[in-house]
Amino acid sequence: MSDSKPGLRKPVFTKVGELRPGASGLTVEVKVVNSKLVMQKGRPDGPQRQMRIAECLVGDETGMIVFTARNDQVELMKEGATVILRNAKIDMFKGSMRLAVDKWGRVEVTEPASFTVKEENNLSLIEFELVNVVE
């Protein structure tokens, strides 16, 4: 018998180059190439209820993609940091893929990774077309 908790699986890491539209439940280890705050809104119910969104270019040795960081995630996405995105999913925005972590996922800062980000393969620059398949 192993003493690991039942129900907890070892995460299967996905490479950025393998990401496809509609993918979810992803665990990805990436480096933050850059991060820029695109929206900051105050809420009427108090100063601590700020809504912030940052677009961060993240990647690994297979490619790069835009990660949309929300609220508390924005602080973690510092340039040069290595993060693990748990239960991440692909959102489509204007025909291109964006990586996102909602309330069911987690963004964790980890030890600096040894890989170099492959900047020639930016998956967010690939435009996808919505095609309705008739069965």
Salt bridges, closest charged atoms under 4 A:
GLU55 OE2 - ARG98 NH1 2.78
GLU61 OE2 - LYS15 NZ 2.81
GLU75 OE2 - ARG52 NH2 2.50
ASP91 OD1 - LYS89 NZ 3.03
GLU108 OE2 - ARG86 NE 2.80
GLU108 OE2 - ARG106 NH2 2.24
